[in-house]
């Protein structure tokens, strides 16, 4: 989950100048979120729970100059 959100943060930073701060996210909370989602939606993929978490999470705003794109030329 951390790697997935890290990848999403890369997109968020470079497209929207914000990101999800994972420092306050407790592993138990995420595990419960995915478990509850899977129980309620047995035909859906678990990653959908993480996608919703990313969409709903409070974002940290940054200025455009602070966004980093290693492939920018």
Phi, psi and omega in degrees: 000320180297319179294321179295314179293324177300316176297318178296322179297324177301313178295313181301317180298315186276339179259325188235358180059040172209172179201166177268121177279113183275355183300326182265002183274122180272133181305321180297324179294318180292318178301316178294319179301313180291317179301310181298319179298313182296322178295319181280338185226067186297342181264357180262163179276141180302331182297338177299328177294321180289322176301317178295319177303314180297315180298319186274343185294146174294133183258149174265123181277142175226159177281156182301326181292340180272349178287142185242127176232103184293345181260001179293133182238000000 
